[in-house]
Amino acid sequence: MRQRSIGFNINSRWCVLCVWLLSSAALAAAPPPVIVAAVKSAPFEDPIEALGTLRANESVALSASVTETISMLHFEDGDRVEAGQVLAEMTSAEEHAQLTEARALVNEAERQYRRVQSLATQGTAAKSLLDERGRELETARARLVAIESRLSDRLIKAPFAGVVGLRNISVGALVEPGDLITTLDDDTVMKLDLAVPSVYLAGLAPGMPVTATTRVFGDRRFSGEVRSIDSRVDPVTRSLLVRVMVANPERLLKPGILMQVTLSKDSRQTLLIPEAALMPMGRDQFVLVAEPAEGSYKAVKRQIEIGSRRAGEVEVLHGLEQGELVITHGTLRVRPGQQVSVQAVDAGGQPLDELLKAKPRTVVGESRP
């Protein structure tokens, strides 16, 4: 009985070991599941990032050109005004009286000139008298222009359309040349002067598209373009100024805001793969390509040449074709030449847990994406 029991235990352990070995072999033979992404062709551009401070397209500080008292104001803080609109008037009673006198003198000088001109035509007046009356008329007209100019100096007008800032004076205040009355900004378009490293000089050109962001408005993007490029490179910083014009149709942007700008150069159509698919070895880059093979997929190691990168993606210059599948998840479990099970195709933007729940993919009756 004891010998039978011992034999039974040995046989039982042997069976368990065989089952375990067979199960392990089956598991080892099962193709490892992987997640792949298709090589896609998409627009690509090399970004140049820089910081700049916004300035209004046109900006001026309005002040008086003469010393006089403010008699009337025609604007409030933050008003939008048109070009030529009168914003403030100064006391000008004396100038108005002088204007009336000057106009009367001009009218009288014109009458005297016409009378002498008629007599000179008939030959009853000397030509010298006609010349004298002509000089008197020109003098009267010049005096009228001078008085009109002095009167105009007592009117503060908007030189261009825009938005005024805070009002710094009140009616009755005595202002002198240089005293700030208010500011005026043309904010339809904003200027951004950027210091760009000179290594990018060859790729800069007027008309380049620009995207600008600021923490003031979160993730909102503002579009613009390069207007002009400075003719000199700073010998100390080895950078040059690039002037960018940013559209401001909603008048959200204000002068003084700090903006992060991305200039897009060398726009092209190129092949892109997820950055997770790269397997660097020294200076070389490799990927595992899931190639169709006998109703399944086989992992093939391939060396590629990459170009520029952007968030989560890398440009492929050589080594891949559009539509091929590269392994992005599961590369550590796969050996080159091994059969793999494609769990899902990552199209971008899908959570990893959803991709893991997807049904395995087969190549039967399917075409390359």
Secondary structure, 3 states (H helix, E strand, C coil): CHHHHHHHHHHHHHHHHHHHHHHHHHHHHCCCEEEEEECEEEEEEEEEEEEEEEEEEEEEEEEECCCEEEEEECCCCCCEECCCCEEEEECCHHHHHHHHHHHHHHHHHHHHHHHHHHHHHHCCCCHHHHHHHHHHHHHHHHHHHHHHHHHHCCEEECCCCEEECCCCCCCCCEECECCEEEEEEEEEEEEEEEEEEHHHHHHCCCCCEEEEECHHHCCCCEEEEEEEECCCCCCCCCEEEEEEEEECCCCCCCCCCEEEEEEEEEEEEEEEEEHHHCEEECCEEEEEEEEEECCEEEEEEEEEEEEEEECCEEEEEECCCCCCEEEEECHHHCCCCCEEEEEEECCCCCCHHHHHHCCCECCCCCCCC
